[in-house]
Amino acid sequence: MKSLLSTLLILLGISLNAQTTINGKVTNIKGIEISGANVYLDGTYDGVTTDENGYFSFTTEEKGTQTLIVSHLSYETYTMVGDVSFMKDMQIKLRDDVNALDAVVISAGTFEAGGANNKVTVLKPLDVVTTASALGDFVGALQTLPGTTTVAEDGRLFVRGGEAEETQIFIDGIRVFTPYTPTTNNSPTRGRYSPFLFDGITFSTGGYSAEFGQALSSILLLNTIDEPGQEKTDIGIMSLGVSLGNTQKWEKSSISVNTSYINLAPYVAIFEDRNNWKKPYEALSGEAVFRRRFDNGILKLYSAFDTTNFELTQEDINYIEGVHFKLKNNNLYFNGSYQGMLNDNWSVFGGMSYTHNKEKINFIDNTIEDTENSIHAKLKFKRRFSSRFKLNFGVEFFTTDFNEDFSNTAIAPVNFGYNNNISAAFTEADIFFSKKLALKAGVRAEYSEIFNDFTIAPRLSVAYKTSAKGQVSFAYGNFYQNPTAIF
């Protein structure tokens, strides 16, 4: 009996000696205790949660070098690699997770609208069509925001006094070269694209990222919907036209199409103006978005077309009979992009757009025919070193072939035109010092072939969160843009 008792005591002693106690206290960087934090050895079932005072203690039979993990919602995960025999009386401080919903947003005069990941919501597609002054046009809706300017009846986006051409528009990160429908004097123009195909709108009225260039005033980013919520059909009936849209979904892909027809003839017949309309404004447009999800990314193909024509005679102080003006425009835009993860830390984005725009104008005795073909290609990589430091870098290429034929009954035909190629490279870092203070710093280099000019443009944005619903931002940078036409 004594022998059996001795054996049990020896085995118990061996078991106790085989276990190691791991203990300590978990607080935040301000020294406030964190309760409910998960503390465990990676790859084992050994662990515990901290008590109301932030303390933890558990035993393990593991030996040698192990990985201790401490995690809690809204804090960065803490990882410690070392010998378990030294994991005693530890003082662990967790840092705030800068990816939390209440973290600072790096911006300077930037408005973000829509999208599940955006932290600032200003405008949604429904807001665009219900804003009285917008008339269903996303550009008209953005003109209600601070920093923009309404210029007579122009209808385009003017920011802080700059010309409309100084604000560039991008769809899924790729440039749109002809974003507005053409018009005549004293008649408003409109954006070409339907707001219902986009779920995110980022509008910068101040400094903007080094990723984008060729815009002196601002940039407007339109992001198409990654995945529609449901299959649907949209029918719109207006006094001046109709629209029809349909969305179809499959397991890993979806397609959305939208078409519209507008004719101002009923409006002109009821509300006469000073213009003598021979053919009131008429437009037919259509759009389509195809999406395909892969295991590590998503492919989007976006295309849009529209055709516009009208003819009128406008009053003019220099011509008793008025000024005859006739316009016909055909526009085609294609945009393809892929965004995905290469591994846990690397992501890639690549895309290309093509624009074909053909316009014929008859003005008094003059005939002008413009043809533009433009391409934008971009490749970008992103490296995530940690939740507090991320690095973007990439290259892009713009090319524009513009040709204009001018003829008049009194002179021989004249041809103008140019070819412009722009190459660019950029790099930019996002640095989060805390949930309240963040910095974005980058540089952009561009070479314009037509001017034989090389430019370096540094960019810097700093944001500080002052309260739950407020922050202050500062931006600095150099911004360059080529003229829109050269003869």
N, C-alpha and C positions, 0 to 999 in steps of 0.2 A: 504493500500500500504506500509506504513511504517512497519507494522507488518510482511508482506511477506519479505521485504528486510532484516529485522532483523533476521528472521528465516534462510534465505539463508546464511547470514554472520556467524551465529552460526554454521550451518552445515559445511560450509567451514573451519571454525576454528577447528571444531572437526576432520575433515578429515586431515588437515595439522598436527594437534597434534598427529594423529594416525600413521603418517609416520615417519620413522627414516632414517636419512642420514648416509650412510656408505661411507667413503672416505679414501684416502691415496695415497701412491706412491710405485711403484714396481721397484726394481733395482736388479742387480746381486750382488754377494758377493764383487765385486770390486767397487760398487757404480755406475755402468753404467745403465742409464735408459733403461727399457724394454718396448717397445711399442707393442701393439697388444696382450697383455696377457689377458686371460679370467679370470674375477673376478665375482663370483656369490655365492649365498647362495644355498647350496646343498638341492635338493628337491623342489626348487621353480623356478619361471621364472624371479626372480629379479637378475640382474647382468649387467655388462658392460665390455668393453675392454679398456685397458689403452691407453692414447693418446701418441703422439710422445715424450712427456717428462716423460712418465711412470705414469702419474696421472690417478686416477679413482674416480668416485663419482656417487652414485645411491641411490635411496630411496626404502624403503621396508615397508610393513605393518606388517611384522613378528615381534613377540615379544619374549622376553626371550632368552634362549640358542639356538643358531643356529650354523651351520657349514659353514665357509667361505672357498671357494676353489679358489686357484689362480694357473693357469696352462699356460704353454707356451712350444712350441716345443723346444727340446734340453735342457729343464730345468726340475728339479724334481718338482712334483706337491706340492704346499704348502697348508696345511690344518690348520685351526684355529677354535677351538671350544670355544665359549664364548657368553656372552650377547651382543645383537646387539647394545645396548645403549653405549657400550664402543668401538665399532668399528669405531673410528674417528681418523683422522690424523695419520693413521698407516704407518709405514715404513717397507715394506716387502722385504726381500732379498731372491731371488731364487738361489738355488745351481745348478751347472751344472749336467746334467743327465749323469751318468757314463755309461749308456747303449747306448749312441749315437755312431754313426758309427766311429767317429774320436777319440774315447776313447782309452786309453792305453790297451794293451793286456798283461795279466799276462803270461810271458813266459821267458824262459832262454835257448837259443839255440834251440828254437822250430820253426818248419815250419808247417804251416797249408795250406792245399790245397783243393780247391773246397768247395761246400756247400754254401747255401744262407746266413747262419749266421756267417760264418768265416770272419774275418777281414783281413787275410793275405792270398793271393792266390799265390802259388808257382807252383804246378803241378796239372793238370787236366787229366782225362783219355786219352784225345786226345794227351796231351803232352807225356804221357808214350809211346804211340805207334808211335809217330813221332820223339822221341829222338833217334838219330842214334845208340848210344851205348847201349840203353836200350833193343833193340830187342823185344819190346812188353811186357817186364817184369817190373812191378812196382818197384821191388828191384833194377834192373839195372838203372832205371831212378833216383831213390833216391841217387845212388852212384855218381851222378853229383853234389850233394849239398855239401856245406862246412861242414867239420867235419867228412865226411865219407872217407873210404879208399878202394881202389881197390886192392885186394890181388891176384896177378897173374891171373889165370883163375878160381878162386874159384866160383865167381858169387853170393856169399852170402853178407849180409850187415855187414860190419865192421865199427865200429864207434870209432874214437880216439884211434886206436891201439888195441881195445879189440877183443876177439874172436867173431865169428858170433853167437855163442850160448848165448853171453852176451847181445844181442839185442833181446827183446821179441816182438812178433807180436800179436795184438789183433784185432778181428773182432767184431764190435759193443760192445766194452768193454770187450769181453770174450776171453780168451787165446787160441791161436793156438799152439799146442804142436809140430807139424811136418810141418812147413811152406814151406820146400824146397823139391823138387824132389831129390832122391838119384842119385849119380853118382860115377864115378871112378876117379883115380888120373889123373890130368892134363886135366880134362874135366869139363866145367862149369856147375853148377847147376842152377835151375830156381825156382822162386816162383810158388806155385801151383795154384794161383788164378787169374782170369781175372780182369783187371783194370776197365772194363766197368760196373761191378756190384757195383762199389763204387763211391760215390760222394764226400767223404771227406777223406783226408789223413793228419793225424797229426804226425809229425816226430820230436822226441826230440833228439838232439845231446848233450844236457847238462843235468841239473837236471830235474827231472820229478815229477809228482804228487805223493802224499802219497797213492793215490788210487791203484797204481800199484807197484808190487814188483817182486822179483826173476829176476832182470835184472841189471847187473853191469854197462853196457854201456849206453843203451838207450831203448826206447820203440817206436813202430810203431803202430799207431791206424788206422785201416781201418773201415770206416763207410759205410754200404750199403745204397743205395738210399731209402729214406723214401717213395717216391711216384714217379713213372716214369712219364715223361711228356706226353708220348703218346704211343699207341700201335705200335710196330715195329718189323721187322724181320731183323737180321743182318747176312750177308753171307760173309765169308772171304775165299779167295783162295790164298794159298801161294805155293811157289815152293816145300815146304817140308810138306804141310798138308792143312787141311781145318778146318773151324769153322762155327758153325751155332748157332744163338741165336734168341729168340723170347720173346716178352713181351705182356701180355694181361692185360687189366684193366677192373674193374667193379666199381660199385658205391663206395664201401668202401674197396675194396681189389684189389690186383694185384699179378701177378706172372711173374717172369723172369727166363728163362732157357738158359743155354749156354753149348755147347759141342764142343770139338775140338779133332783132331787127327793129330799127328805129326810122320813122319817117315823120318829118315836121310839117308835112302838108296840111293836116287838120289844124294844127296850131296857127300856121300862117294864114289860113283861110278865116279863122275866127278873130285873131289878134293881128291886125295889119300893122306893119311898121314902115319905116322910111325906105326900106329896100324893096326893089321890084324883083320878086323871086320868079325866075323862069322855071327852075327846078329846085324845090326846097330840099334841105339837107336830108340825105338818106344814107343809112349805114347798115351793113350786115357783118356780123362778127361771130366767131366761134373759138372755143378753147377746149383743150383736152389734157388731162393729167393721168399718166399711168405710173403706178407704183408697184415695186416688187421687193419683198423682204427676203433677205438671206440670213444665214445664221449669225453673221457678224456685221451686217450693214443693210442699207436700203438704197435702191436705185429708183430715180425719178426721171421721167421723160415728160416734158411740158411743151406744148405747142399752141400757138394762137395765130389767127389770121383775121383780118378785117378789110373791107372795101368800103370806101366813102366817096360820095360824089354830090355836087350841088352846083347850081348856076344862078347868078343874080346880077342886078345892076344896082350899084350903091350911089347915093348922093355924094357929090364932090364939088367943092367950091370952084375948082378949076375947070370943070367940064359941065356944061349946061345939060347935056343928055345923060350925065352920070358916068360911072366907071363900070364897065362890064368885067365880071370876074367869073371864071369857071374852073372847077377843080375836080380831079379824079385821083384817088389814092388807093394803092393796093399794098398791104403790109403783111409779111409773114415772119413769125418769130419762133425759133426752136431753142429749147434749153434742156440739156441732159446733165445729170449729176449723180455721183455716188458718194456716200459717206458711210464709213464703217470703222471697226476696231481691228487693228493688226494683232494686238495682244492686250494685256491688262493695262499697259501704260502708253501705247502708241495708237493713234487714230489717223485716218487718212481721209482727205476730201479731194475729189477731182470732178471737173465739170467743163462744159463748153456750150456756148450759145452761138446761134447764127441768125442774122437779121437781113431780110431782103425788103427794101422799101422802094417803090416806084411811084412817082408823082408827076402828074401833068397839069400845068396851070396855064390858063389863057387869061391874060390881063391886058385889056384894051386891044392893041394890035400886036401884043407880044405873046409868044408861046415859049414856055419853059418846061423842059422835061428833065427831072432829076432821078437818078438811080443810085442807090446806096446798097452795098454789100459789106457787112461787118461781122467779125468773128472775135469772140473772147474765149480764151482757154486758161484754166487755172488748175494748179496742183498744190495742195497744202497738207502739211503734217503737223500733228500736235503731240507733244510729249508731256505726260503728267508725271512730274517727279514726286509730288505729294499734293495733298489737298490745298496746300498753301503756295505752291509754285508750279506754274504751267508755262510751257514754251510753245509758241506757234512759229512756223516758218514756211515759206512757199515761194513759188514763182508763177507769173502769169504773162499772157501775151495778148495784145489787142492789134487788130488790123482792120482798116477801113479803106474801101475803094469807092470813091465818090465821083460821079460824072454828071455834068449838067450841059444840056444842049439848049441854046438860046437862039430864037429866030424872030425876025421882025419883017414886016412887009417892005420896009425901006432899006434894010441892010442885009448883007449876007449872013448866013448862020454862023454862030460862034460856039465853040466848045470849051468848057472849063472842066477842071477835075483835079483830083489829087489822090495819092496813095499814102497812107500814114500807118506805120508800124511802131508800136510801143512795147518795149520789154521791161518787165519790172520784177523785183525780188523784195521780199519783206521778212522781217522777223520781229516778234513781239512777245513779251513776258507778262504774265499776270501774277502779281505777288500780293498775297493776303497776309498782312501783319496780325490781324485779329478780325473778329466779326464786325468791327466798326471801322477799320482802316484798311484800304486796299489801294494798289497802284498798278497801272498798266503802262508799260514803257516799251517803245519799239522804234524801228527805223525802216524807211522805205527808200529804195533806189529805183530810178526810172531812166530809161534811155529812149528818146524820141528820134526816130530815124529821119523824119522830114525836116527837123530843125537841127539834127546832129547835136543834140543837147542832152547832157547827163545831169540828173539832179539827185540830191540826197535830202530826204525829209524826215527829221526826227519827230516823234509824237510822244506825248506824255499826258496821262490822265490820273488824277488822284481823287478818291472819294472817301468821305468820312460820314458815318452814320450818327446823326445827332439825336435821334429818337426812334421810336418804333415805326413812325410813318414819315420820317424826314431824314435827309442827308444833304450835305454840301459837296460840290464837286468843282474841280479846277482842271482846265485842259490847256495844253500848249502844243504847238506844232507848226510845221511848215507845210503848205498845201500848194500844189501846182496843177495847172490845167492848160491844155492846148486850145487854141481857137477852134470854133466849131466848123469853120469853112475857110479855105485858103485858095486864092485864085492867082 
